[in-house]
Amino acid sequence: NGVNPRHYLIDVLERIQDHPANRLQELLPYHWAPLAQSCGEHASPD
């Protein structure tokens, strides 16, 4: 699914404490997007 497991786990473990229980499916790997991408921010291209 193209998700880096390390980045995924770090992000989800930080976000899950404040994430609404009825929206936990958003944190599953196939729905997950890093916080920077989900806010519309993009890293500068190399």
mmCIF entry with sequence, helices, sheets and N, C-alpha, C, O atoms, coordinates in Angstrom:
data_MODEL
# 
_entry.id   MODEL 
# 
_entity.id                         1 
_entity.type                       polymer 
_entity.pdbx_number_of_molecules   1 
# 
_entity_poly.entity_id                      1 
_entity_poly.type                           'polypeptide(L)' 
_entity_poly.nstd_linkage                   no 
_entity_poly.nstd_monomer                   no 
_entity_poly.pdbx_seq_one_letter_code       NGVNPRHYLIDVLERIQDHPANRLQELLPYHWAPLAQSCGEHASPD 
_entity_poly.pdbx_seq_one_letter_code_can   NGVNPRHYLIDVLERIQDHPANRLQELLPYHWAPLAQSCGEHASPD 
_entity_poly.pdbx_strand_id                 A 
# 
loop_
_entity_poly_seq.entity_id 
_entity_poly_seq.num 
_entity_poly_seq.mon_id 
_entity_poly_seq.hetero 
1 1  ASN n 
1 2  GLY n 
1 3  VAL n 
1 4  ASN n 
1 5  PRO n 
1 6  ARG n 
1 7  HIS n 
1 8  TYR n 
1 9  LEU n 
1 10 ILE n 
1 11 ASP n 
1 12 VAL n 
1 13 LEU n 
1 14 GLU n 
1 15 ARG n 
1 16 ILE n 
1 17 GLN n 
1 18 ASP n 
1 19 HIS n 
1 20 PRO n 
1 21 ALA n 
1 22 ASN n 
1 23 ARG n 
1 24 LEU n 
1 25 GLN n 
1 26 GLU n 
1 27 LEU n 
1 28 LEU n 
1 29 PRO n 
1 30 TYR n 
1 31 HIS n 
1 32 TRP n 
1 33 ALA n 
1 34 PRO n 
1 35 LEU n 
1 36 ALA n 
1 37 GLN n 
1 38 SER n 
1 39 CYS n 
1 40 GLY n 
1 41 GLU n 
1 42 HIS n 
1 43 ALA n 
1 44 SER n 
1 45 PRO n 
1 46 ASP n 
# 
_struct_asym.id          A 
_struct_asym.entity_id   1 
# 
loop_
_struct_conf.conf_type_id 
_struct_conf.id 
_struct_conf.pdbx_PDB_helix_id 
_struct_conf.beg_label_comp_id 
_struct_conf.beg_label_asym_id 
_struct_conf.beg_label_seq_id 
_struct_conf.pdbx_beg_PDB_ins_code 
_struct_conf.end_label_comp_id 
_struct_conf.end_label_asym_id 
_struct_conf.end_label_seq_id 
_struct_conf.pdbx_end_PDB_ins_code 
_struct_conf.beg_auth_comp_id 
_struct_conf.beg_auth_asym_id 
_struct_conf.beg_auth_seq_id 
_struct_conf.end_auth_comp_id 
_struct_conf.end_auth_asym_id 
_struct_conf.end_auth_seq_id 
_struct_conf.pdbx_PDB_helix_class 
_struct_conf.details 
_struct_conf.pdbx_PDB_helix_length 
HELX_P HELX_P1 AA1 PRO A 5  ? ARG A 15 ? PRO A 5  ARG A 15 1 ? 11 
HELX_P HELX_P2 AA2 ALA A 21 ? LEU A 27 ? ALA A 21 LEU A 27 5 ? 7  
HELX_P HELX_P3 AA3 LEU A 35 ? SER A 38 ? LEU A 35 SER A 38 1 ? 4  
# 
_struct_conf_type.id          HELX_P 
_struct_conf_type.criteria    ? 
_struct_conf_type.reference   ? 
# 
loop_
_atom_site.group_PDB 
_atom_site.id 
_atom_site.type_symbol 
_atom_site.label_atom_id 
_atom_site.label_alt_id 
_atom_site.label_comp_id 
_atom_site.label_asym_id 
_atom_site.label_entity_id 
_atom_site.label_seq_id 
_atom_site.pdbx_PDB_ins_code 
_atom_site.Cartn_x 
_atom_site.Cartn_y 
_atom_site.Cartn_z 
_atom_site.occupancy 
_atom_site.B_iso_or_equiv 
_atom_site.pdbx_formal_charge 
_atom_site.auth_seq_id 
_atom_site.auth_comp_id 
_atom_site.auth_asym_id 
_atom_site.auth_atom_id 
_atom_site.pdbx_PDB_model_num 
ATOM 1   N N  . ASN A 1 1  ? 0.806   -1.207 0.000  1.00 0.00 ? 1  ASN A N  1 
ATOM 2   C CA . ASN A 1 1  ? 0.000   0.000  0.000  1.00 0.00 ? 1  ASN A CA 1 
ATOM 3   C C  . ASN A 1 1  ? 0.846   1.267  0.000  1.00 0.00 ? 1  ASN A C  1 
ATOM 4   O O  . ASN A 1 1  ? 0.294   2.366  0.047  1.00 0.00 ? 1  ASN A O  1 
ATOM 5   N N  . GLY A 1 2  ? 2.162   1.144  -0.051 1.00 0.00 ? 2  GLY A N  1 
ATOM 6   C CA . GLY A 1 2  ? 3.035   2.297  -0.178 1.00 0.00 ? 2  GLY A CA 1 
ATOM 7   C C  . GLY A 1 2  ? 3.230   3.111  1.087  1.00 0.00 ? 2  GLY A C  1 
ATOM 8   O O  . GLY A 1 2  ? 3.733   4.232  1.012  1.00 0.00 ? 2  GLY A O  1 
ATOM 9   N N  . VAL A 1 3  ? 2.852   2.595  2.239  1.00 0.00 ? 3  VAL A N  1 
ATOM 10  C CA . VAL A 1 3  ? 2.990   3.318  3.499  1.00 0.00 ? 3  VAL A CA 1 
ATOM 11  C C  . VAL A 1 3  ? 4.263   2.850  4.199  1.00 0.00 ? 3  VAL A C  1 
ATOM 12  O O  . VAL A 1 3  ? 4.483   1.650  4.363  1.00 0.00 ? 3  VAL A O  1 
ATOM 13  N N  . ASN A 1 4  ? 5.093   3.797  4.607  1.00 0.00 ? 4  ASN A N  1 
ATOM 14  C CA . ASN A 1 4  ? 6.283   3.470  5.378  1.00 0.00 ? 4  ASN A CA 1 
ATOM 15  C C  . ASN A 1 4  ? 5.818   3.076  6.779  1.00 0.00 ? 4  ASN A C  1 
ATOM 16  O O  . ASN A 1 4  ? 5.234   3.904  7.479  1.00 0.00 ? 4  ASN A O  1 
ATOM 17  N N  . PRO A 1 5  ? 6.060   1.835  7.206  1.00 0.00 ? 5  PRO A N  1 
ATOM 18  C CA . PRO A 1 5  ? 5.544   1.377  8.501  1.00 0.00 ? 5  PRO A CA 1 
ATOM 19  C C  . PRO A 1 5  ? 6.024   2.218  9.683  1.00 0.00 ? 5  PRO A C  1 
ATOM 20  O O  . PRO A 1 5  ? 5.263   2.468  10.618 1.00 0.00 ? 5  PRO A O  1 
ATOM 21  N N  . ARG A 1 6  ? 7.257   2.643  9.645  1.00 0.00 ? 6  ARG A N  1 
ATOM 22  C CA . ARG A 1 6  ? 7.797   3.440  10.754 1.00 0.00 ? 6  ARG A CA 1 
ATOM 23  C C  . ARG A 1 6  ? 7.088   4.787  10.842 1.00 0.00 ? 6  ARG A C  1 
ATOM 24  O O  . ARG A 1 6  ? 6.662   5.195  11.923 1.00 0.00 ? 6  ARG A O  1 
ATOM 25  N N  . HIS A 1 7  ? 6.960   5.474  9.720  1.00 0.00 ? 7  HIS A N  1 
ATOM 26  C CA . HIS A 1 7  ? 6.280   6.777  9.713  1.00 0.00 ? 7  HIS A CA 1 
ATOM 27  C C  . HIS A 1 7  ? 4.814   6.629  10.107 1.00 0.00 ? 7  HIS A C  1 
ATOM 28  O O  . HIS A 1 7  ? 4.270   7.454  10.841 1.00 0.00 ? 7  HIS A O  1 
ATOM 29  N N  . TYR A 1 8  ? 4.189   5.575  9.614  1.00 0.00 ? 8  TYR A N  1 
ATOM 30  C CA . TYR A 1 8  ? 2.784   5.319  9.936  1.00 0.00 ? 8  TYR A CA 1 
ATOM 31  C C  . TYR A 1 8  ? 2.594   5.142  11.443 1.00 0.00 ? 8  TYR A C  1 
ATOM 32  O O  . TYR A 1 8  ? 1.741   5.792  12.047 1.00 0.00 ? 8  TYR A O  1 
ATOM 33  N N  . LEU A 1 9  ? 3.393   4.261  12.046 1.00 0.00 ? 9  LEU A N  1 
ATOM 34  C CA . LEU A 1 9  ? 3.232   3.994  13.479 1.00 0.00 ? 9  LEU A CA 1 
ATOM 35  C C  . LEU A 1 9  ? 3.522   5.224  14.330 1.00 0.00 ? 9  LEU A C  1 
ATOM 36  O O  . LEU A 1 9  ? 2.794   5.504  15.283 1.00 0.00 ? 9  LEU A O  1 
ATOM 37  N N  . ILE A 1 10 ? 4.561   5.947  13.999 1.00 0.00 ? 10 ILE A N  1 
ATOM 38  C CA . ILE A 1 10 ? 4.885   7.159  14.760 1.00 0.00 ? 10 ILE A CA 1 
ATOM 39  C C  . ILE A 1 10 ? 3.729   8.149  14.689 1.00 0.00 ? 10 ILE A C  1 
ATOM 40  O O  . ILE A 1 10 ? 3.309   8.691  15.712 1.00 0.00 ? 10 ILE A O  1 
ATOM 41  N N  . ASP A 1 11 ? 3.220   8.382  13.500 1.00 0.00 ? 11 ASP A N  1 
ATOM 42  C CA . ASP A 1 11 ? 2.134   9.345  13.315 1.00 0.00 ? 11 ASP A CA 1 
ATOM 43  C C  . ASP A 1 11 ? 0.857   8.894  14.023 1.00 0.00 ? 11 ASP A C  1 
ATOM 44  O O  . ASP A 1 11 ? 0.226   9.680  14.729 1.00 0.00 ? 11 ASP A O  1 
ATOM 45  N N  . VAL A 1 12 ? 0.482   7.639  13.834 1.00 0.00 ? 12 VAL A N  1 
ATOM 46  C CA . VAL A 1 12 ? -0.762  7.146  14.425 1.00 0.00 ? 12 VAL A CA 1 
ATOM 47  C C  . VAL A 1 12 ? -0.683  7.134  15.949 1.00 0.00 ? 12 VAL A C  1 
ATOM 48  O O  . VAL A 1 12 ? -1.651  7.499  16.616 1.00 0.00 ? 12 VAL A O  1 
ATOM 49  N N  . LEU A 1 13 ? 0.442   6.727  16.504 1.00 0.00 ? 13 LEU A N  1 
ATOM 50  C CA . LEU A 1 13 ? 0.566   6.705  17.959 1.00 0.00 ? 13 LEU A CA 1 
ATOM 51  C C  . LEU A 1 13 ? 0.486   8.109  18.557 1.00 0.00 ? 13 LEU A C  1 
ATOM 52  O O  . LEU A 1 13 ? 0.013   8.275  19.682 1.00 0.00 ? 13 LEU A O  1 
ATOM 53  N N  . GLU A 1 14 ? 0.940   9.113  17.822 1.00 0.00 ? 14 GLU A N  1 
ATOM 54  C CA . GLU A 1 14 ? 0.831   10.492 18.305 1.00 0.00 ? 14 GLU A CA 1 
ATOM 55  C C  . GLU A 1 14 ? -0.591  11.029 18.159 1.00 0.00 ? 14 GLU A C  1 
ATOM 56  O O  . GLU A 1 14 ? -1.047  11.803 19.001 1.00 0.00 ? 14 GLU A O  1 
ATOM 57  N N  . ARG A 1 15 ? -1.288  10.632 17.109 1.00 0.00 ? 15 ARG A N  1 
ATOM 58  C CA . ARG A 1 15 ? -2.611  11.190 16.815 1.00 0.00 ? 15 ARG A CA 1 
ATOM 59  C C  . ARG A 1 15 ? -3.765  10.458 17.492 1.00 0.00 ? 15 ARG A C  1 
ATOM 60  O O  . ARG A 1 15 ? -4.820  11.051 17.717 1.00 0.00 ? 15 ARG A O  1 
ATOM 61  N N  . ILE A 1 16 ? -3.584  9.178  17.822 1.00 0.00 ? 16 ILE A N  1 
ATOM 62  C CA . ILE A 1 16 ? -4.714  8.360  18.269 1.00 0.00 ? 16 ILE A CA 1 
ATOM 63  C C  . ILE A 1 16 ? -5.310  8.852  19.590 1.00 0.00 ? 16 ILE A C  1 
ATOM 64  O O  . ILE A 1 16 ? -6.507  8.680  19.821 1.00 0.00 ? 16 ILE A O  1 
ATOM 65  N N  . GLN A 1 17 ? -4.509  9.450  20.446 1.00 0.00 ? 17 GLN A N  1 
ATOM 66  C CA . GLN A 1 17 ? -5.025  9.882  21.745 1.00 0.00 ? 17 GLN A CA 1 
ATOM 67  C C  . GLN A 1 17 ? -6.078  10.986 21.630 1.00 0.00 ? 17 GLN A C  1 
ATOM 68  O O  . GLN A 1 17 ? -6.957  11.090 22.485 1.00 0.00 ? 17 GLN A O  1 
ATOM 69  N N  . ASP A 1 18 ? -5.999  11.800 20.594 1.00 0.00 ? 18 ASP A N  1 
ATOM 70  C CA . ASP A 1 18 ? -6.958  12.892 20.415 1.00 0.00 ? 18 ASP A CA 1 
ATOM 71  C C  . ASP A 1 18 ? -7.952  12.642 19.292 1.00 0.00 ? 18 ASP A C  1 
ATOM 72  O O  . ASP A 1 18 ? -8.808  13.484 19.019 1.00 0.00 ? 18 ASP A O  1 
ATOM 73  N N  . HIS A 1 19 ? -7.844  11.491 18.641 1.00 0.00 ? 19 HIS A N  1 
ATOM 74  C CA . HIS A 1 19 ? -8.687  11.198 17.487 1.00 0.00 ? 19 HIS A CA 1 
ATOM 75  C C  . HIS A 1 19 ? -10.038 10.651 17.958 1.00 0.00 ? 19 HIS A C  1 
ATOM 76  O O  . HIS A 1 19 ? -10.067 9.794  18.841 1.00 0.00 ? 19 HIS A O  1 
ATOM 77  N N  . PRO A 1 20 ? -11.140 11.115 17.404 1.00 0.00 ? 20 PRO A N  1 
ATOM 78  C CA . PRO A 1 20 ? -12.459 10.621 17.810 1.00 0.00 ? 20 PRO A CA 1 
ATOM 79  C C  . PRO A 1 20 ? -12.611 9.120  17.536 1.00 0.00 ? 20 PRO A C  1 
ATOM 80  O O  . PRO A 1 20 ? -12.203 8.633  16.482 1.00 0.00 ? 20 PRO A O  1 
ATOM 81  N N  . ALA A 1 21 ? -13.188 8.409  18.472 1.00 0.00 ? 21 ALA A N  1 
ATOM 82  C CA . ALA A 1 21 ? -13.349 6.957  18.346 1.00 0.00 ? 21 ALA A CA 1 
ATOM 83  C C  . ALA A 1 21 ? -14.191 6.575  17.135 1.00 0.00 ? 21 ALA A C  1 
ATOM 84  O O  . ALA A 1 21 ? -13.956 5.531  16.527 1.00 0.00 ? 21 ALA A O  1 
ATOM 85  N N  . ASN A 1 22 ? -15.160 7.397  16.779 1.00 0.00 ? 22 ASN A N  1 
ATOM 86  C CA . ASN A 1 22 ? -16.022 7.057  15.639 1.00 0.00 ? 22 ASN A CA 1 
ATOM 87  C C  . ASN A 1 22 ? -15.346 7.321  14.296 1.00 0.00 ? 22 ASN A C  1 
ATOM 88  O O  . ASN A 1 22 ? -15.946 7.088  13.247 1.00 0.00 ? 22 ASN A O  1 
ATOM 89  N N  . ARG A 1 23 ? -14.094 7.808  14.318 1.00 0.00 ? 23 ARG A N  1 
ATOM 90  C CA . ARG A 1 23 ? -13.349 8.059  13.077 1.00 0.00 ? 23 ARG A CA 1 
ATOM 91  C C  . ARG A 1 23 ? -12.023 7.307  13.044 1.00 0.00 ? 23 ARG A C  1 
ATOM 92  O O  . ARG A 1 23 ? -11.124 7.683  12.293 1.00 0.00 ? 23 ARG A O  1 
ATOM 93  N N  . LEU A 1 24 ? -11.886 6.247  13.847 1.00 0.00 ? 24 LEU A N  1 
ATOM 94  C CA . LEU A 1 24 ? -10.636 5.492  13.892 1.00 0.00 ? 24 LEU A CA 1 
ATOM 95  C C  . LEU A 1 24 ? -10.287 4.867  12.552 1.00 0.00 ? 24 LEU A C  1 
ATOM 96  O O  . LEU A 1 24 ? -9.110  4.629  12.280 1.00 0.00 ? 24 LEU A O  1 
ATOM 97  N N  . GLN A 1 25 ? -11.273 4.594  11.707 1.00 0.00 ? 25 GLN A N  1 
ATOM 98  C CA . GLN A 1 25 ? -10.993 4.006  10.393 1.00 0.00 ? 25 GLN A CA 1 
ATOM 99  C C  . GLN A 1 25 ? -10.089 4.913  9.565  1.00 0.00 ? 25 GLN A C  1 
ATOM 100 O O  . GLN A 1 25 ? -9.400  4.432  8.665  1.00 0.00 ? 25 GLN A O  1 
ATOM 101 N N  . GLU A 1 26 ? -10.076 6.211  9.849  1.00 0.00 ? 26 GLU A N  1 
ATOM 102 C CA . GLU A 1 26 ? -9.198  7.138  9.127  1.00 0.00 ? 26 GLU A CA 1 
ATOM 103 C C  . GLU A 1 26 ? -7.728  6.855  9.393  1.00 0.00 ? 26 GLU A C  1 
ATOM 104 O O  . GLU A 1 26 ? -6.868  7.242  8.602  1.00 0.00 ? 26 GLU A O  1 
ATOM 105 N N  . LEU A 1 27 ? -7.434  6.185  10.498 1.00 0.00 ? 27 LEU A N  1 
ATOM 106 C CA . LEU A 1 27 ? -6.049  5.902  10.852 1.00 0.00 ? 27 LEU A CA 1 
ATOM 107 C C  . LEU A 1 27 ? -5.581  4.534  10.370 1.00 0.00 ? 27 LEU A C  1 
ATOM 108 O O  . LEU A 1 27 ? -4.430  4.164  10.603 1.00 0.00 ? 27 LEU A O  1 
ATOM 109 N N  . LEU A 1 28 ? -6.437  3.786  9.713  1.00 0.00 ? 28 LEU A N  1 
ATOM 110 C CA . LEU A 1 28 ? -6.020  2.506  9.144  1.00 0.00 ? 28 LEU A CA 1 
ATOM 111 C C  . LEU A 1 28 ? -5.067  2.772  7.982  1.00 0.00 ? 28 LEU A C  1 
ATOM 112 O O  . LEU A 1 28 ? -5.188  3.796  7.309  1.00 0.00 ? 28 LEU A O  1 
ATOM 113 N N  . PRO A 1 29 ? -4.127  1.872  7.740  1.00 0.00 ? 29 PRO A N  1 
ATOM 114 C CA . PRO A 1 29 ? -3.092  2.133  6.726  1.00 0.00 ? 29 PRO A CA 1 
ATOM 115 C C  . PRO A 1 29 ? -3.625  2.505  5.348  1.00 0.00 ? 29 PRO A C  1 
ATOM 116 O O  . PRO A 1 29 ? -3.020  3.338  4.673  1.00 0.00 ? 29 PRO A O  1 
ATOM 117 N N  . TYR A 1 30 ? -4.725  1.924  4.911  1.00 0.00 ? 30 TYR A N  1 
ATOM 118 C CA . TYR A 1 30 ? -5.214  2.207  3.561  1.00 0.00 ? 30 TYR A CA 1 
ATOM 119 C C  . TYR A 1 30 ? -6.010  3.501  3.483  1.00 0.00 ? 30 TYR A C  1 
ATOM 120 O O  . TYR A 1 30 ? -6.355  3.925  2.380  1.00 0.00 ? 30 TYR A O  1 
ATOM 121 N N  . HIS A 1 31 ? -6.316  4.145  4.601  1.00 0.00 ? 31 HIS A N  1 
ATOM 122 C CA . HIS A 1 31 ? -6.978  5.458  4.614  1.00 0.00 ? 31 HIS A CA 1 
ATOM 123 C C  . HIS A 1 31 ? -6.043  6.557  5.114  1.00 0.00 ? 31 HIS A C  1 
ATOM 124 O O  . HIS A 1 31 ? -6.302  7.744  4.915  1.00 0.00 ? 31 HIS A O  1 
ATOM 125 N N  . TRP A 1 32 ? -4.961  6.151  5.761  1.00 0.00 ? 32 TRP A N  1 
ATOM 126 C CA . TRP A 1 32 ? -4.067  7.080  6.446  1.00 0.00 ? 32 TRP A CA 1 
ATOM 127 C C  . TRP A 1 32 ? -3.317  7.989  5.487  1.00 0.00 ? 32 TRP A C  1 
ATOM 128 O O  . TRP A 1 32 ? -2.883  7.561  4.418  1.00 0.00 ? 32 TRP A O  1 
ATOM 129 N N  . ALA A 1 33 ? -3.173  9.230  5.877  1.00 0.00 ? 33 ALA A N  1 
ATOM 130 C CA . ALA A 1 33 ? -2.315  10.182 5.178  1.00 0.00 ? 33 ALA A CA 1 
ATOM 131 C C  . ALA A 1 33 ? -1.525  10.920 6.253  1.00 0.00 ? 33 ALA A C  1 
ATOM 132 O O  . ALA A 1 33 ? -2.088  11.294 7.281  1.00 0.00 ? 33 ALA A O  1 
ATOM 133 N N  . PRO A 1 34 ? -0.245  11.131 6.033  1.00 0.00 ? 34 PRO A N  1 
ATOM 134 C CA . PRO A 1 34 ? 0.535   11.877 7.025  1.00 0.00 ? 34 PRO A CA 1 
ATOM 135 C C  . PRO A 1 34 ? -0.107  13.231 7.299  1.00 0.00 ? 34 PRO A C  1 
ATOM 136 O O  . PRO A 1 34 ? -0.739  13.811 6.416  1.00 0.00 ? 34 PRO A O  1 
ATOM 137 N N  . LEU A 1 35 ? 0.049   13.722 8.484  1.00 0.00 ? 35 LEU A N  1 
ATOM 138 C CA . LEU A 1 35 ? -0.592  14.972 8.890  1.00 0.00 ? 35 LEU A CA 1 
ATOM 139 C C  . LEU A 1 35 ? -0.250  16.114 7.943  1.00 0.00 ? 35 LEU A C  1 
ATOM 140 O O  . LEU A 1 35 ? -1.128  16.915 7.621  1.00 0.00 ? 35 LEU A O  1 
ATOM 141 N N  . ALA A 1 36 ? 0.985   16.217 7.491  1.00 0.00 ? 36 ALA A N  1 
ATOM 142 C CA . ALA A 1 36 ? 1.374   17.295 6.574  1.00 0.00 ? 36 ALA A CA 1 
ATOM 143 C C  . ALA A 1 36 ? 0.584   17.217 5.272  1.00 0.00 ? 36 ALA A C  1 
ATOM 144 O O  . ALA A 1 36 ? 0.169   18.248 4.744  1.00 0.00 ? 36 ALA A O  1 
ATOM 145 N N  . GLN A 1 37 ? 0.369   16.007 4.745  1.00 0.00 ? 37 GLN A N  1 
ATOM 146 C CA . GLN A 1 37 ? -0.389  15.855 3.505  1.00 0.00 ? 37 GLN A CA 1 
ATOM 147 C C  . GLN A 1 37 ? -1.869  16.098 3.729  1.00 0.00 ? 37 GLN A C  1 
ATOM 148 O O  . GLN A 1 37 ? -2.535  16.686 2.876  1.00 0.00 ? 37 GLN A O  1 
ATOM 149 N N  . SER A 1 38 ? -2.392  15.655 4.861  1.00 0.00 ? 38 SER A N  1 
ATOM 150 C CA . SER A 1 38 ? -3.821  15.811 5.096  1.00 0.00 ? 38 SER A CA 1 
ATOM 151 C C  . SER A 1 38 ? -4.201  17.272 5.314  1.00 0.00 ? 38 SER A C  1 
ATOM 152 O O  . SER A 1 38 ? -5.369  17.632 5.170  1.00 0.00 ? 38 SER A O  1 
ATOM 153 N N  . CYS A 1 39 ? -3.230  18.121 5.662  1.00 0.00 ? 39 CYS A N  1 
ATOM 154 C CA . CYS A 1 39 ? -3.489  19.548 5.848  1.00 0.00 ? 39 CYS A CA 1 
ATOM 155 C C  . CYS A 1 39 ? -3.213  20.345 4.590  1.00 0.00 ? 39 CYS A C  1 
ATOM 156 O O  . CYS A 1 39 ? -3.354  21.568 4.586  1.00 0.00 ? 39 CYS A O  1 
ATOM 157 N N  . GLY A 1 40 ? -2.821  19.669 3.524  1.00 0.00 ? 40 GLY A N  1 
ATOM 158 C CA . GLY A 1 40 ? -2.546  20.363 2.283  1.00 0.00 ? 40 GLY A CA 1 
ATOM 159 C C  . GLY A 1 40 ? -1.132  20.885 2.169  1.00 0.00 ? 40 GLY A C  1 
ATOM 160 O O  . GLY A 1 40 ? -0.801  21.557 1.192  1.00 0.00 ? 40 GLY A O  1 
ATOM 161 N N  . GLU A 1 41 ? -0.284  20.588 3.154  1.00 0.00 ? 41 GLU A N  1 
ATOM 162 C CA . GLU A 1 41 ? 1.101   21.017 3.099  1.00 0.00 ? 41 GLU A CA 1 
ATOM 163 C C  . GLU A 1 41 ? 1.905   19.947 2.379  1.00 0.00 ? 41 GLU A C  1 
ATOM 164 O O  . GLU A 1 41 ? 1.642   18.755 2.534  1.00 0.00 ? 41 GLU A O  1 
ATOM 165 N N  . HIS A 1 42 ? 2.872   20.368 1.605  1.00 0.00 ? 42 HIS A N  1 
ATOM 166 C CA . HIS A 1 42 ? 3.710   19.421 0.891  1.00 0.00 ? 42 HIS A CA 1 
ATOM 167 C C  . HIS A 1 42 ? 5.161   19.783 1.113  1.00 0.00 ? 42 HIS A C  1 
ATOM 168 O O  . HIS A 1 42 ? 5.527   20.958 1.162  1.00 0.00 ? 42 HIS A O  1 
ATOM 169 N N  . ALA A 1 43 ? 5.979   18.758 1.245  1.00 0.00 ? 43 ALA A N  1 
ATOM 170 C CA . ALA A 1 43 ? 7.409   18.994 1.386  1.00 0.00 ? 43 ALA A CA 1 
ATOM 171 C C  . ALA A 1 43 ? 7.957   19.530 0.070  1.00 0.00 ? 43 ALA A C  1 
ATOM 172 O O  . ALA A 1 43 ? 7.439   19.220 -1.002 1.00 0.00 ? 43 ALA A O  1 
ATOM 173 N N  . SER A 1 44 ? 8.986   20.320 0.162  1.00 0.00 ? 44 SER A N  1 
ATOM 174 C CA . SER A 1 44 ? 9.579   20.860 -1.058 1.00 0.00 ? 44 SER A CA 1 
ATOM 175 C C  . SER A 1 44 ? 10.234  19.743 -1.848 1.00 0.00 ? 44 SER A C  1 
ATOM 176 O O  . SER A 1 44 ? 10.840  18.848 -1.260 1.00 0.00 ? 44 SER A O  1 
ATOM 177 N N  . PRO A 1 45 ? 10.125  19.776 -3.170 1.00 0.00 ? 45 PRO A N  1 
ATOM 178 C CA . PRO A 1 45 ? 10.707  18.711 -3.989 1.00 0.00 ? 45 PRO A CA 1 
ATOM 179 C C  . PRO A 1 45 ? 12.222  18.731 -3.909 1.00 0.00 ? 45 PRO A C  1 
ATOM 180 O O  . PRO A 1 45 ? 12.829  19.788 -3.740 1.00 0.00 ? 45 PRO A O  1 
ATOM 181 N N  . ASP A 1 46 ? 12.829  17.558 -4.032 1.00 0.00 ? 46 ASP A N  1 
ATOM 182 C CA . ASP A 1 46 ? 14.300  17.436 -3.988 1.00 0.00 ? 46 ASP A CA 1 
ATOM 183 C C  . ASP A 1 46 ? 14.918  17.849 -5.284 1.00 0.00 ? 46 ASP A C  1 
ATOM 184 O O  . ASP A 1 46 ? 16.141  17.810 -5.425 1.00 0.00 ? 46 ASP A O  1 
# 
